[in-house]
Amino acid sequence: MTFPFGLMLELRIAFRYLVAKKSANAINVITFITMLGVVVGSAAFILILSGLNGFETLIGDRFGLFNPDLKIEARQGKVFDADSALLAKVSAVPGVAAVSRTLEEVALFAFEDAQSLGVLKGVDPIFASVSDIDSVVAASGDGGRFELLSPEGTHFAVVGAGLCSKLGLVYDERLRGGGKPVRVYMAKRGNAGGGGMMGGQPFKSRSLELGGTFEILQDFNNHLFADLAFVRELLSYNGDETGALEVKLAPGAKTAAVERALRQVLGDGFSVKNRFAQDETFYKITNMERWAVFAILCLAYAIVAFNMISALWMLALEKRRDVAMLVAMGATPGFIRRVFLLEGALISLIGSTVGFAAATALVWAQETFHLVSMEGNLIIQHYPMNLRAGDFVLVFCTIMIVGLLASWLPAARAARTEGLGALVNAS
């Protein structure tokens, strides 16, 4: 004989066992503690992952101020000829809004008595349209524009905050064009391994007026921007030599589609990197950190699982008489087992729902009222948070799986029918 009802009855019985008052007060206390543990655990999962998301988004956005949507480089050699024909070919690809030529090289910079190594990056006038560097330039050009070459032909340098600190540079608009210049020293090609001091023959040097400063991230704050023609001359290039083509995508353009089209147009001689590929190390480390933190949280959540086992085991012992009556009515061991599995699922479901609501409210409060502030001279003043739907799905699945696994032993114990007949007869 099989029990004449389906899953809905099993769910109703499980819910009844959860909310009904137990004969032993200790069971109520343990059940409440278990439910509270699920609430706190699920909220902690979401809050910690949202904090990691916030920093990842923040740093990714800062990378985006410097790095282009797509970057084209030669597979062999440091430079390649980026003539008008190549630029026209790239610009003709659907989804490409702007293309800038850039050239980078490590250089030695000097200002008064201070010296420091850094990265000299030459860019053409299109670069300000390709990147969002304008938004982080503290002072440059007329009205804060990213300006590297004045109408009179004066070459300006826009210098990262880290390099400014090492050289003792302080921008002053009043001294623009009349202050002390920044000296740039570049090893002459063919003499990279030679000796000599800065003023010796192995080095070529030029001067730049300080035209502005910027601050993005530590990785970029040792850069100095200069006009592309200035850098080419310093490196003794006299053609269309370019280190990279930096591409700005049109609004609505899909990165993957434009990337594939550029690879087809350019052939195997060039590599096309999206923002993930340009900062692959950062994103890989971030992803590893997320999974490491998630694993640690899962281990901590195991404590809640042991509480759930205790609560359901005691509940199974208390409900032996009820289970015996259900068996007498035709309930199978599988039916009894599913009742207690659903008991654990209900605890996990209700607890995670409340925990998700609490975490969402806390994240909203943090983003709205900045409850947790960041101390020190940082680019942000409050702790960044970012909710992602994928985190909710991942955490919910984890909590439900752990809840069902924790319910299995108590459910199997409750489904044992030995001795249940004596309980029915005694009643």
C-alpha positions as CSV (number, residue, x, y, z in Angstrom):
1,M,0.0,0.0,0.0
2,T,1.3,3.5,-0.8
3,F,0.4,6.7,0.8
4,P,-2.4,8.4,-1.2
5,F,-1.0,11.9,-1.3
6,G,1.9,13.5,-3.2
7,L,4.6,16.1,-2.6
8,M,2.2,18.8,-1.5
9,L,1.2,16.8,1.6
10,E,4.9,16.1,2.4
11,L,5.6,19.8,2.2
12,R,2.6,20.7,4.4
13,I,3.8,18.2,7.0
14,A,7.3,19.5,6.9
15,F,6.1,23.1,7.3
16,R,3.9,22.0,10.2
17,Y,6.8,20.3,11.9
18,L,8.9,23.5,11.4
19,V,6.5,26.0,12.9
20,A,4.7,23.9,15.5
21,K,5.7,24.1,19.1
22,K,7.9,21.2,20.2
23,S,7.5,19.3,23.4
24,A,11.1,19.9,24.3
25,N,12.1,23.6,24.4
26,A,15.6,22.7,23.5
27,I,14.5,21.7,20.1
28,N,12.9,25.1,19.5
29,V,16.1,26.8,20.6
30,I,18.3,24.7,18.4
31,T,15.9,25.2,15.4
32,F,15.9,28.9,16.0
33,I,19.7,29.0,16.2
34,T,20.0,27.0,13.0
35,M,17.6,29.3,11.2
36,L,19.6,32.3,12.5
37,G,22.8,30.7,11.3
38,V,21.4,30.3,7.8
39,V,20.3,34.0,7.8
40,V,23.7,35.3,9.0
41,G,25.6,32.9,6.7
42,S,23.7,33.8,3.6
43,A,23.9,37.5,4.4
44,A,27.7,37.1,5.0
45,F,28.1,35.3,1.7
46,I,26.4,38.1,-0.2
47,L,28.0,41.0,1.7
48,I,31.6,39.7,1.3
49,L,31.2,38.8,-2.3
50,S,29.6,42.2,-3.0
51,G,32.6,43.9,-1.3
52,L,35.0,42.0,-3.6
53,N,32.7,42.9,-6.6
54,G,32.9,46.6,-5.6
55,F,36.7,46.7,-5.5
56,E,36.9,44.7,-8.8
57,T,34.5,47.1,-10.5
58,L,36.3,50.1,-9.0
59,I,39.7,49.0,-10.1
60,G,38.4,47.8,-13.5
61,D,36.9,51.3,-14.1
62,R,40.2,52.9,-13.2
63,F,41.9,50.6,-15.6
64,G,39.4,51.7,-18.2
65,L,40.5,55.3,-17.8
66,F,43.9,54.3,-19.1
67,N,43.5,51.2,-21.2
68,P,41.5,51.3,-24.5
69,D,38.6,49.1,-25.4
70,L,40.9,47.2,-27.8
71,K,44.6,47.3,-28.3
72,I,46.4,46.2,-31.5
73,E,50.1,45.2,-31.3
74,A,52.6,43.5,-33.6
75,R,53.3,39.9,-32.7
76,Q,56.9,40.3,-33.5
77,G,59.0,43.4,-32.6
78,K,58.3,46.4,-30.4
79,V,57.1,48.7,-33.2
80,F,55.4,48.5,-36.6
81,D,54.6,51.0,-39.3
82,A,51.1,52.4,-38.7
83,D,50.7,54.3,-42.0
84,S,47.5,56.0,-43.2
85,A,46.5,52.8,-45.1
86,L,46.6,50.7,-42.0
87,L,44.7,53.3,-40.0
88,A,42.0,53.5,-42.7
89,K,41.7,49.7,-42.7
90,V,41.2,49.6,-38.9
91,S,38.9,52.6,-38.9
92,A,36.7,51.0,-41.6
93,V,35.8,48.0,-39.3
94,P,32.2,48.4,-38.1
95,G,32.0,49.4,-34.5
96,V,35.3,51.2,-34.4
97,A,34.8,54.9,-33.3
98,A,38.4,56.1,-33.1
99,V,42.0,54.9,-33.5
100,S,45.0,56.3,-31.7
101,R,48.7,55.6,-32.2
102,T,50.9,55.2,-29.1
103,L,54.5,54.4,-28.3
104,E,55.9,53.4,-24.9
105,E,59.4,53.1,-23.6
106,V,61.2,53.1,-20.3
107,A,63.1,56.4,-19.7
108,L,65.0,58.2,-17.0
109,F,63.4,61.5,-15.8
110,A,65.1,64.3,-14.0
111,F,63.8,67.4,-12.3
112,E,66.3,69.6,-10.5
113,D,68.3,67.2,-8.4
114,A,65.8,64.3,-8.4
115,Q,65.9,61.4,-10.8
116,S,63.6,58.5,-11.4
117,L,62.8,55.7,-13.9
118,G,59.4,55.7,-15.4
119,V,57.4,54.9,-18.6
120,L,57.4,57.5,-21.3
121,K,54.2,57.2,-23.4
122,G,53.9,59.1,-26.6
123,V,50.3,59.6,-27.9
124,D,48.8,61.4,-30.8
125,P,46.0,64.0,-30.6
126,I,43.3,61.3,-31.0
127,F,44.3,59.6,-27.7
128,A,42.1,61.9,-25.5
129,S,39.1,60.6,-27.6
130,V,40.1,56.9,-27.2
131,S,40.7,57.0,-23.4
132,D,39.1,58.9,-20.5
133,I,42.3,60.4,-19.3
134,D,40.8,63.9,-19.3
135,S,38.6,63.0,-16.4
136,V,41.6,62.3,-14.1
137,V,44.0,65.1,-15.2
138,A,44.3,67.4,-12.2
139,A,45.4,70.4,-14.4
140,S,46.4,70.5,-18.0
141,G,45.9,72.9,-20.8
142,D,43.2,75.5,-21.1
143,G,40.3,74.5,-18.9
144,G,41.8,71.2,-17.8
145,R,42.2,69.6,-21.2
146,F,44.7,66.9,-21.9
147,E,47.2,69.0,-23.9
148,L,50.6,67.8,-24.9
149,L,51.5,70.3,-27.6
150,S,50.6,74.0,-27.5
151,P,49.7,76.0,-30.7
152,E,53.1,77.7,-30.3
153,G,54.9,74.3,-30.5
154,T,55.7,73.9,-26.8
155,H,55.9,70.3,-25.7
156,F,54.1,69.6,-22.4
157,A,54.3,66.5,-20.1
158,V,51.3,65.1,-18.2
159,V,52.9,63.2,-15.3
160,G,51.5,60.5,-13.1
161,A,51.2,61.1,-9.3
162,G,53.8,58.5,-8.4
163,L,56.4,60.0,-10.7
164,C,55.5,63.5,-9.5
165,S,56.2,62.4,-5.9
166,K,59.6,60.9,-6.8
167,L,60.7,64.0,-8.7
168,G,59.2,66.6,-6.4
169,L,57.0,68.0,-9.2
170,V,54.1,70.3,-8.3
171,Y,51.9,71.7,-11.0
172,D,51.3,75.4,-11.0
173,E,49.2,77.0,-13.8
174,R,50.9,80.3,-13.1
175,L,54.3,78.8,-14.1
176,R,52.9,77.1,-17.2
177,G,55.5,77.5,-20.0
178,G,57.9,79.3,-17.7
179,G,58.7,76.8,-14.9
180,K,61.7,74.5,-14.7
181,P,61.5,71.7,-17.3
182,V,61.4,68.0,-16.9
183,R,64.4,66.4,-18.5
184,V,63.9,63.1,-20.3
185,Y,66.9,60.8,-20.9
186,M,66.6,57.9,-23.4
187,A,69.3,55.3,-24.2
188,K,70.3,55.6,-27.8
189,R,69.4,52.6,-29.9
190,G,72.3,50.3,-30.3
191,N,73.8,51.5,-26.9
192,A,71.4,49.8,-24.5
193,G,74.2,47.9,-23.0
194,G,76.8,50.7,-23.0
195,G,77.9,52.7,-20.0
196,G,78.1,56.4,-19.5
197,M,76.4,59.0,-17.4
198,M,73.3,60.9,-18.4
199,G,75.2,63.6,-20.1
200,G,77.4,61.1,-22.0
201,Q,77.0,60.0,-25.6
202,P,75.0,56.8,-24.9
203,F,72.0,59.0,-23.9
204,K,69.7,61.3,-25.8
205,S,67.8,63.9,-23.8
206,R,65.0,66.4,-24.3
207,S,63.1,68.8,-22.1
208,L,59.4,69.1,-21.4
209,E,57.3,71.7,-19.7
210,L,55.0,70.3,-16.9
211,G,51.5,70.6,-18.3
212,G,49.5,68.6,-15.8
213,T,49.3,65.7,-13.5
214,F,47.0,62.6,-13.1
215,E,46.3,59.8,-10.7
216,I,44.7,56.5,-11.6
217,L,46.3,53.5,-10.0
218,Q,49.8,52.6,-8.8
219,D,50.5,50.6,-12.0
220,F,50.0,53.7,-14.1
221,N,51.1,56.5,-11.9
222,N,54.7,56.2,-13.0
223,H,53.8,57.1,-16.6
224,L,54.6,60.4,-18.3
225,F,52.6,61.4,-21.4
226,A,54.2,63.3,-24.2
227,D,53.4,64.1,-27.8
228,L,54.0,61.1,-30.2
229,A,56.3,63.1,-32.4
230,F,58.4,64.1,-29.4
231,V,58.9,60.5,-28.4
232,R,59.6,59.3,-31.9
233,E,62.3,62.0,-32.2
234,L,63.8,61.0,-28.9
235,L,63.9,57.4,-30.0
236,S,65.4,58.4,-33.3
237,Y,62.4,57.1,-35.3
238,N,61.6,59.2,-38.4
239,G,58.7,57.3,-39.9
240,D,55.3,56.0,-38.8
241,E,56.7,53.7,-36.1
242,T,54.1,52.9,-33.5
243,G,54.0,50.6,-30.5
244,A,50.3,50.0,-30.5
245,L,47.0,51.1,-32.0
246,E,44.4,51.9,-29.3
247,V,40.8,51.5,-30.4
248,K,37.7,53.2,-29.0
249,L,34.4,51.3,-29.8
250,A,31.3,53.0,-30.9
251,P,28.3,53.0,-28.5
252,G,26.5,49.7,-28.6
253,A,29.3,47.9,-30.4
254,K,30.0,44.4,-29.2
255,T,33.6,44.0,-28.2
256,A,33.9,40.3,-29.2
257,A,32.4,41.0,-32.7
258,V,34.8,44.0,-33.4
259,E,37.7,42.0,-32.0
260,R,37.0,39.1,-34.5
261,A,36.6,41.5,-37.4
262,L,39.9,43.2,-36.6
263,R,41.7,39.9,-36.5
264,Q,40.3,39.0,-39.9
265,V,41.3,42.3,-41.4
266,L,44.8,42.5,-39.9
267,G,45.8,38.9,-40.2
268,D,48.2,36.8,-38.1
269,G,50.9,39.5,-37.9
270,F,48.9,41.4,-35.2
271,S,47.4,40.6,-31.8
272,V,44.1,42.2,-30.8
273,K,43.6,42.4,-27.0
274,N,40.4,43.4,-25.2
275,R,40.4,44.9,-21.7
276,F,40.5,41.4,-20.1
277,A,43.6,40.4,-22.1
278,Q,45.3,43.7,-21.4
279,D,44.9,43.2,-17.6
280,E,44.7,39.4,-17.6
281,T,46.8,39.0,-14.5
282,F,44.6,41.4,-12.5
283,Y,41.4,39.6,-13.5
284,K,42.9,36.1,-12.9
285,I,44.1,37.1,-9.4
286,T,40.7,38.7,-8.6
287,N,38.9,35.5,-9.8
288,M,41.2,33.3,-7.6
289,E,40.6,35.6,-4.6
290,R,36.8,35.3,-5.1
291,W,36.9,31.5,-5.2
292,A,39.3,31.3,-2.2
293,V,37.0,33.6,-0.2
294,F,34.0,31.5,-1.2
295,A,35.7,28.3,-0.2
296,I,36.5,29.8,3.3
297,L,32.9,30.9,3.7
298,C,31.7,27.4,2.8
299,L,34.0,26.0,5.5
300,A,32.6,28.5,8.0
301,Y,29.0,27.6,6.9
302,A,29.7,24.0,7.8
303,I,29.1,24.9,11.4
304,V,25.5,25.8,10.5
305,A,25.2,22.4,8.8
306,F,26.1,20.6,12.0
307,N,23.5,22.7,13.9
308,M,20.9,21.7,11.3
309,I,21.8,18.0,11.7
310,S,21.3,18.3,15.4
311,A,18.0,20.1,15.1
312,L,16.6,17.7,12.6
313,W,17.8,14.6,14.4
314,M,16.1,15.8,17.6
315,L,13.0,16.6,15.7
316,A,13.0,13.1,14.1
317,L,13.2,11.6,17.6
318,E,10.4,13.7,18.9
319,K,8.1,12.9,15.9
320,R,8.5,9.1,16.1
321,R,4.9,8.7,17.2
322,D,3.7,10.9,14.3
323,V,5.8,9.0,11.9
324,A,4.4,5.7,13.2
325,M,0.9,6.9,12.6
326,L,1.8,8.0,9.0
327,V,3.3,4.6,8.4
328,A,0.1,3.0,9.7
329,M,-1.8,5.1,7.2
330,G,0.3,3.8,4.3
331,A,3.3,6.2,4.2
332,T,6.4,4.6,2.7
333,P,9.9,5.1,4.1
334,G,10.6,7.3,1.0
335,F,7.7,9.5,2.0
336,I,9.0,10.0,5.5
337,R,12.5,10.6,4.2
338,R,11.2,13.3,1.9
339,V,9.3,15.0,4.7
340,F,12.5,15.6,6.7
341,L,14.5,16.5,3.6
342,L,11.9,19.1,2.9
343,E,12.3,20.2,6.5
344,G,16.0,21.0,5.9
345,A,15.1,22.6,2.6
346,L,12.6,24.9,4.2
347,I,15.1,26.0,6.9
348,S,17.6,26.8,4.1
349,L,15.0,28.5,1.9
350,I,13.5,30.7,4.6
351,G,16.9,31.5,6.1
352,S,18.6,32.4,2.8
353,T,15.6,34.5,1.7
354,V,15.8,36.6,4.9
355,G,19.5,36.7,4.7
356,F,19.4,37.9,1.1
357,A,16.9,40.6,2.0
358,A,19.1,41.8,4.9
359,A,22.3,41.8,2.8
360,T,20.5,43.7,0.0
361,A,19.3,46.3,2.5
362,L,22.8,46.7,4.0
363,V,24.4,47.1,0.6
364,W,21.8,49.7,-0.3
365,A,22.4,51.6,2.9
366,Q,26.2,51.5,2.4
367,E,25.9,52.9,-1.2
368,T,23.3,55.5,-0.1
369,F,24.5,56.6,3.3
370,H,28.2,55.5,3.2
371,L,28.0,53.7,6.6
372,V,31.6,52.4,6.3
373,S,34.1,55.0,5.3
374,M,37.7,54.5,4.0
375,E,40.4,56.2,6.0
376,G,43.4,57.9,4.4
377,N,44.1,59.8,1.2
378,L,42.4,57.4,-1.2
379,I,40.6,57.7,-4.5
380,I,37.3,56.7,-2.8
381,Q,35.9,57.8,0.6
382,H,33.6,54.8,1.3
383,Y,33.7,51.1,0.9
384,P,32.5,50.1,-2.5
385,M,29.7,47.4,-2.9
386,N,28.3,45.8,-5.9
387,L,25.4,43.2,-6.0
388,R,25.5,40.7,-8.7
389,A,22.6,38.3,-9.6
390,G,25.1,35.5,-10.2
391,D,26.3,35.7,-6.6
392,F,22.7,35.2,-5.4
393,V,22.3,32.1,-7.6
394,L,25.6,30.6,-6.5
395,V,25.0,31.2,-2.8
396,F,21.4,30.0,-2.9
397,C,22.5,26.8,-4.6
398,T,25.3,26.3,-2.1
399,I,23.0,26.8,0.9
400,M,20.3,24.5,-0.5
401,I,22.8,21.7,-1.3
402,V,24.4,22.0,2.1
403,G,20.9,22.0,3.7
404,L,19.8,18.9,1.9
405,L,23.1,17.1,2.7
406,A,22.7,18.0,6.3
407,S,19.1,16.7,6.3
408,W,20.0,13.3,4.8
409,L,21.1,11.5,8.0
410,P,18.2,12.7,10.1
411,A,15.8,11.9,7.3
412,A,17.2,8.4,6.9
413,R,16.9,7.9,10.7
414,A,13.3,9.0,10.7
415,A,12.5,6.7,7.8
416,R,13.4,3.6,9.7
417,T,10.2,1.7,10.4
418,E,11.6,-0.8,13.0
419,G,9.6,-0.5,16.2
420,L,7.1,2.0,14.8
421,G,4.3,-0.6,15.1
422,A,4.8,-0.7,18.9
423,L,4.4,3.0,19.1
424,V,1.1,2.9,17.2
425,N,-0.2,0.1,19.4
426,A,0.9,1.9,22.5
427,S,-1.0,5.0,21.4
